[in-house]
């Protein structure tokens, strides 16, 4: 069985097809999915899905790309996370690719999420793009890792260097691979995936984005996460059953979710 550790099935293009989405998950033996929050106004939709479906979990957080949205406070995140189906804080982090100018507000928002994670003891879901140096620095400064009393979390949709992966691993974080790892152009990322130990790998879709081969170019959905697992099994030259079992165990070990 497989778990999609990061998806956005509350987004309208997927929410409108929910029966089909859930059926495709079952068909492909995707037993659980984590629906990830990107802002506070839409958080009630994320939580509602987790409350409605036993095999869907949720997070609470504000994505670094969302500039014109209510800014979360530590107290808000802690209060909203006080629900058994909320198993993570995020997604949070830094993104210098899409936005320019003074991005200190992104860094402060990131710190807010890390502080909420330390209080709630719920893992972080970290997004980083074109900002890895500052991301790792702030993670260290705020004690996000288990080495500094935090609860760590996952570097989601990982596309950074092996050095960044190693820094995150040293802090107790997991590395999550999306459909990007299946792309022919992703040679550097594939080398990283070979190097990361299986006991620290998660798989995800980040749907509705980044559909893996053989569905590249289509709308992504949680049922397609099996293709990420299949590719990793080939890449690492291990049985597919090992990837399925290990990534499932890794998910529950990290998020402490009730099966």
N, C-alpha and C positions, 0 to 999 in steps of 0.2 A: 504494500500500500504506500501511497505518497501523501505528502502534506504540502500545500501551497502556503509558504510562510509569509507571503506578501502579495495582496491583491487589493483592488478597489472595486469590488462588485456593487458598491452603492452608487457608483457613477451611472448616470442615466442610461448610457448605451448598453450596460450590462444589467442594471436593475430591471429594465423593461423585458428582459429575457430570462428572468430568474428561474422558472421551471426548467427551461432548456439548459441553463448553466449548471444547475444542480444535477440534472440527469447526465450530462456529459462528465461531471466529476465522478459520479457513481460508475459510469461505464468504464472510465479509465482508472478506477481504483484510487481516486483521490479522496481520502476519507475525511480530511479537515482542511480548512482554509482560515487564514488570518486576514480579516478586512481592516485595512489600515486607514486611520484618520489623517486628513490633510488640513483641516481647519475646524474651528469650533462651531460655526453656523451649521455645518453639515454633519457634525458629530452625532446628533440624535438619530440620523439615518443609519449610520454605522452601528450604533448600539442596538437599534431596533432589529437589524438583521441578526446580530449575535443572540439577541433574546428570543427571536423567532425560531432559529435553527440551532439545534444542539451541537452540530458539527462546525459551526462558524464562530470564530472568536473575533475580538475587536481590540483596537488600541485607541489611545487618545493623544492628540498632538496637533501641531501646526507646522506644515511643510515650509522649508526656507524660501521657496519660490513665491509664497503667497504674501505679497507686500501689503496690499490694501485689505487687511482682514483684522478682526479683533485680536489684539495681542494677549496671549495667555499669561497668567501669573502662576507662580509656583502653587499657591493655595488652590487656584482653580483646577489645575491639572491633578493635584492630589485628591481633591474632592471628586472629580469626575472619574478618576481611576479606581475609586472605592466601589467596585462592582465586580462580581466573580467572573464575568465574561470579558472584562477588560484585563488583558494579560501583558500589556506593554505600553510604554510611553513613546510616542512618536507617530508619524515619522518626523525626525528632527535632523538638524545638521547644518551644513553650509553648501551653498551653490553659487559659485562665482561665474558660472558659464552663461546663465540666462540674464543676470542682472548686473548692472554696473554702478559706479559711484560709491558713495560712502555706505558700506554694508555692515557697519557696526551693529545695527539693529538685528541683523541675522545672528551675529555672534552672541549678543545678549539673549536672544530667543533660545539659542542652543544651550546656553548656560542655564536658563530657566528650566528646560526639560531635564537636563542632567541632575539638577537639584531635586526636581520632583521624583526622578527615578530613585535617587538615594533615599528619599523619605518613604516612598511607597514600597521600595524593594522590588519594583517591577522593571524588567529589562528595557533597554533603549533600542529603538529602531533608527539607525543612523543612515542618512543620505549625505553623500559627499560627491561633489563634482567640481573639478578645477579648483579645489580648495583643500587638498589633503593635508598640507602642512599645518594650516590653521585648525583643521578638524582634529588632528591628532594632538596638537598643542593644547587645545581647549579641553579635550577629553582627559588629558593628563592633569591640567590645572584644576579641573573641577572634580577629579577623583571618580571618573566614570567607570573605571575598571575594577575588577575584583582585587587587584593588587593594591588599590588605594581605598578599599572599603565600599566601593560601589557594587552594582550587580551586573555590570557589563551589558551585553546585548548582542546585536547583529549589525554588521556592515552590509546593508541591503543593496541588491543589484550591483554587486561589486564590479568595478571596472578599473581600479587603480593598480599600482605596481605591486610587485612582491614585497618590497620594502614596507609599503603601507600596510599590506596584509599582515606582515610579521609584527609590526608595531601594534596592530589591533589584537592579534593573537596573544601577544605578551600581556595585554591587559585583560585577557579572558574573554574576548569577543569571538563570535562566530562569523564566518564569511558566507554570504548567500550569493548564489549564482542564478542568474535569470537566463532568458532565451538568448541574450547577447553571446553567451559562451558557445552557442551552436553556430554562430555566424562564421563564414569562411575567413572574413577579415579580422577575426578576433584572436590572432595567433598569440599575442602577448598575454591576453587574458587566459587563454587555454594553458599557457605555461604556468601561470599562477595557480590555476585550478589543479594542475598536476602536483604542485608543491604543497598545497594546503592539506593537512591530514584529514582523513574522512571523518574523524570524530569531532571536527569543528566546522563541518560544511552543512549549510541549509540550501534548499532549492525553492525557487519562487517563480511567479509569472510577471509580477508588477502589472497584471492586466488592468485595463484593456490595452496596455502598450506592450511592445517588444515581443511579439509572438515568436516562438522558437521555430527553427527548421523542423518539420516541413511546412509549417503554417506561416512562415515569415511573410509579412505584408498584409496579413489578415488581422481582424480584431482578436486580441488575445483573451484567454479565459482560464480559470483555474484548472480545468480538465487537461490543459496542454502541458502542465508541469511535468508530466510523465516523460515528455521528450527531453527535458533538461536532464532528468535522471538517466535516461538512456544514453545521452551523449557523454555525461560524466563517467558512466560505467565503461564506455569505449575508451575515453580519454585516459582514464586511470587504470585500464586493463583489469577491472574487477567485475565480478558478477553483478548483474542488474539488481538481483535480490539483496546484495550487500548494500548497494547505494540506497535502495528503498528502505531497508531496515535501519540503517545507520542515520539517515537524514530524518526519519520519523522519530527515532529515539533522541536525536539531537534537539529536535523541536520541543519535545516534552521535557527534556532535561533543562533547557534554557528557560522556557516560558512557564514551567510548572502548571500547565493547563490540565484541567480535569478531562480525562478521556471519555 
